[in-house]
Amino acid sequence: MAIRVGLTHTSRYRYDREVTLQPHVVRLRPAPHGRTPILAYSLRVTPKDHFLNWQQDPFGNYQARLVFNKPARELSVEVDLVAEMIALNPFDFFVEEYAENYGFRYEASLARELAPDSIRVNATAVRVPVFYGHSEAVHIETRRKISAPEARALLEQAPGVTVLDERVAGGYPTAVTEAANHDTVYVGRIREDMSHDRGLDLWVVSDNVRKGAATNSIQIAEILAREYL
């Protein structure tokens, strides 16, 4: 008999006066392709006067886009779910008879679908040994099309960001060669995504010890104090 586990997550923010709540994106729902069966799920958000739109990112992950209609003194997000902790055999699957032995040929209809010119894939492949540091292949979808040169110009103006994007060997940043022992976030491999008409792909690295949640929190507080308080 499988074990069922109930989980509750709550994030709550209280303010000393009514504030305008900006749109939020909440990523607190298990992806449909996850191996753990989710038997029950609920999301509760306050203030109740809000608009919620469920979407999926390019990787199939759920994200709730929230827009709040009125100022409020509290924002809370509460998630409840029940997961079934069942053991799964990753090799328990079936293949077509023609594919049971290596050296097979795809059926004609499937071969056409898998032809190189019929699949739009924009891949980022790297192999970087590091002691520490964050390296991420970032996919962005915009409301209107932004070209790679436009994105590069915007990023070059962003504070705390250094663009290293040259179409030569070693013309992109890594956590070891650039980011280590620096507070800067480095961006490279800026290109338009062939799999999406309004997509961009970036390669982003940083020293996660120096440029992490703590540093970001301080920098955000400095901006709030300087420009909004």
C-alpha positions as CSV (number, residue, x, y, z in Angstrom):
1,M,0.0,0.0,0.0
2,A,1.4,3.4,-1.0
3,I,2.0,6.1,1.5
4,R,0.0,9.3,1.0
5,V,1.6,12.6,2.2
6,G,-0.2,15.9,2.8
7,L,1.8,19.1,2.3
8,T,0.9,22.7,3.1
9,H,3.0,25.7,2.0
10,T,2.1,29.3,3.1
11,S,3.8,32.5,2.1
12,R,2.3,35.6,3.9
13,Y,3.3,39.3,3.7
14,R,1.7,42.0,5.9
15,Y,2.1,45.7,5.5
16,D,1.5,48.6,7.8
17,R,-0.8,50.3,5.2
18,E,-2.6,49.5,2.1
19,V,-0.2,49.0,-0.8
20,T,-0.6,48.3,-4.5
21,L,0.2,44.7,-5.3
22,Q,2.0,44.2,-8.6
23,P,1.2,41.2,-10.8
24,H,2.7,38.0,-9.5
25,V,3.7,34.6,-11.0
26,V,3.3,31.7,-8.6
27,R,5.1,28.4,-9.5
28,L,3.8,26.2,-6.7
29,R,2.0,23.5,-8.6
30,P,3.6,20.1,-9.5
31,A,4.2,19.7,-13.2
32,P,1.9,17.3,-15.1
33,H,4.9,15.2,-16.2
34,G,6.2,14.6,-12.6
35,R,6.5,11.0,-11.6
36,T,4.8,11.4,-8.2
37,P,1.0,11.1,-8.5
38,I,-0.8,14.2,-7.1
39,L,-4.2,13.1,-5.7
40,A,-5.4,16.6,-4.6
41,Y,-4.2,20.2,-5.1
42,S,-5.6,23.6,-4.1
43,L,-4.3,27.1,-4.3
44,R,-5.8,29.9,-2.0
45,V,-4.7,33.5,-2.5
46,T,-5.7,36.6,-0.5
47,P,-6.9,39.3,-1.1
48,K,-9.8,37.5,-2.7
49,D,-10.4,40.3,-5.2
50,H,-7.9,39.1,-7.8
51,F,-7.7,37.5,-11.2
52,L,-5.9,34.2,-11.7
53,N,-4.9,32.7,-15.0
54,W,-3.2,29.3,-15.2
55,Q,-0.5,28.9,-17.9
56,Q,2.3,26.6,-18.7
57,D,5.8,27.5,-19.6
58,P,7.7,26.0,-22.5
59,F,8.8,23.1,-20.3
60,G,5.3,22.2,-19.3
61,N,5.5,23.6,-15.7
62,Y,2.3,25.2,-14.3
63,Q,2.4,28.9,-13.4
64,A,-0.4,31.0,-11.9
65,R,-0.4,34.6,-13.1
66,L,-2.1,36.8,-10.5
67,V,-3.4,40.3,-11.0
68,F,-4.8,42.2,-8.0
69,N,-7.6,44.7,-8.5
70,K,-7.3,46.8,-5.3
71,P,-4.7,47.8,-2.8
72,A,-4.4,45.6,0.3
73,R,-2.6,45.3,3.6
74,E,-1.9,41.5,3.3
75,L,-0.8,39.1,0.6
76,S,-0.9,35.4,1.2
77,V,-0.5,32.3,-1.0
78,E,-1.4,28.9,0.5
79,V,-1.0,25.6,-1.3
80,D,-2.3,22.2,-0.1
81,L,-1.7,19.0,-1.9
82,V,-1.8,15.3,-1.3
83,A,1.0,13.2,-3.0
84,E,1.1,9.4,-3.3
85,M,4.6,8.2,-2.5
86,I,4.4,5.1,-4.7
87,A,7.5,3.3,-5.9
88,L,7.9,3.5,-9.7
89,N,10.0,1.3,-12.0
90,P,11.6,3.7,-14.5
91,F,12.1,0.7,-16.9
92,D,8.4,-0.3,-16.9
93,F,7.3,0.7,-20.3
94,F,6.5,-0.8,-23.7
95,V,8.1,-0.2,-27.1
96,E,6.8,-1.0,-30.5
97,E,7.6,-4.4,-31.8
98,Y,9.8,-3.0,-34.6
99,A,11.9,-1.2,-31.9
100,E,12.6,-4.1,-29.6
101,N,16.0,-4.7,-31.2
102,Y,18.7,-2.2,-32.0
103,G,19.1,-1.3,-35.6
104,F,15.4,-0.7,-36.3
105,R,13.8,1.7,-38.8
106,Y,11.0,4.1,-37.9
107,E,7.7,3.6,-39.6
108,A,7.2,5.9,-42.6
109,S,4.7,8.3,-40.9
110,L,6.9,8.7,-37.8
111,A,10.0,9.1,-39.8
112,R,8.4,12.1,-41.6
113,E,7.5,13.6,-38.2
114,L,11.0,13.2,-36.9
115,A,12.7,14.5,-40.0
116,P,15.3,17.2,-39.1
117,D,13.4,20.0,-40.9
118,S,10.1,19.3,-39.1
119,I,11.3,19.7,-35.5
120,R,12.0,23.2,-34.2
121,V,14.5,22.8,-31.3
122,N,16.8,25.5,-29.9
123,A,19.3,23.7,-27.7
124,T,21.9,24.9,-25.3
125,A,24.5,22.2,-24.5
126,V,27.4,22.8,-22.0
127,R,29.6,20.8,-19.8
128,V,31.3,23.0,-17.2
129,P,32.9,21.5,-14.0
130,V,32.6,24.0,-11.2
131,F,33.2,24.1,-7.4
132,Y,30.3,26.5,-7.0
133,G,28.3,28.9,-9.1
134,H,25.1,29.0,-11.0
135,S,24.9,28.4,-14.7
136,E,21.5,28.5,-16.4
137,A,20.2,28.2,-19.9
138,V,17.3,30.7,-19.8
139,H,14.4,30.7,-22.3
140,I,12.3,33.9,-22.5
141,E,9.0,34.5,-24.2
142,T,8.0,38.1,-24.8
143,R,4.6,39.7,-25.7
144,R,6.1,41.2,-28.8
145,K,9.1,40.0,-30.7
146,I,12.5,41.3,-29.5
147,S,15.5,40.7,-31.7
148,A,18.7,39.4,-30.3
149,P,20.5,42.8,-30.9
150,E,17.7,44.6,-29.0
151,A,17.9,42.2,-26.1
152,R,21.7,42.6,-26.0
153,A,21.4,46.4,-25.9
154,L,18.9,46.2,-23.1
155,L,21.0,43.8,-21.1
156,E,24.1,46.0,-21.6
157,Q,22.2,48.9,-19.9
158,A,21.1,46.8,-16.9
159,P,22.9,47.5,-13.6
160,G,24.9,44.5,-12.3
161,V,24.9,42.7,-15.6
162,T,27.9,42.2,-17.9
163,V,27.3,40.9,-21.5
164,L,29.9,38.6,-22.9
165,D,28.4,37.5,-26.2
166,E,31.0,37.0,-29.0
167,R,30.6,34.4,-31.8
168,V,34.1,33.0,-31.2
169,A,35.5,30.1,-29.2
170,G,35.2,31.0,-25.6
171,G,33.1,34.0,-26.3
172,Y,30.6,33.2,-23.6
173,P,30.8,33.4,-19.8
174,T,31.3,30.5,-17.4
175,A,31.0,30.3,-13.7
176,V,34.7,29.6,-13.4
177,T,36.3,32.0,-15.8
178,E,34.2,35.1,-15.2
179,A,31.7,34.8,-12.4
180,A,33.8,33.4,-9.6
181,N,34.5,35.9,-6.8
182,H,32.4,38.7,-8.5
183,D,29.0,40.2,-7.7
184,T,28.2,40.6,-11.4
185,V,25.8,38.5,-13.4
186,Y,27.2,37.5,-16.8
187,V,25.1,36.9,-19.8
188,G,26.0,35.4,-23.2
189,R,24.8,33.3,-26.1
190,I,22.0,35.7,-26.7
191,R,20.0,34.5,-29.6
192,E,16.5,34.2,-31.0
193,D,14.7,30.9,-30.4
194,M,13.9,29.0,-33.5
195,S,11.2,27.0,-31.6
196,H,9.2,30.1,-30.7
197,D,8.4,33.2,-32.8
198,R,8.8,35.5,-29.7
199,G,11.4,33.5,-27.9
200,L,14.9,34.4,-26.8
201,D,17.6,32.1,-25.3
202,L,20.3,33.3,-23.0
203,W,23.2,31.7,-21.1
204,V,23.5,33.2,-17.5
205,V,26.2,32.6,-14.9
206,S,26.9,34.1,-11.5
207,D,28.8,33.3,-8.3
208,N,25.9,32.1,-6.1
209,V,27.9,32.6,-2.9
210,R,28.4,36.3,-3.6
211,K,25.4,37.1,-5.8
212,G,22.7,35.1,-4.2
213,A,19.4,35.6,-2.3
214,A,21.1,37.6,0.5
215,T,22.8,40.1,-1.8
216,N,19.7,40.4,-4.0
217,S,17.5,41.2,-0.9
218,I,19.9,44.0,0.2
219,Q,20.0,45.4,-3.3
220,I,16.2,45.4,-3.6
221,A,15.9,47.1,-0.2
222,E,18.4,49.8,-1.4
223,I,16.3,50.4,-4.5
224,L,13.1,50.6,-2.4
225,A,14.7,53.0,0.1
226,R,16.2,55.2,-2.7
227,E,13.3,55.4,-5.1
228,Y,10.0,54.6,-3.2
229,L,10.4,55.5,0.5
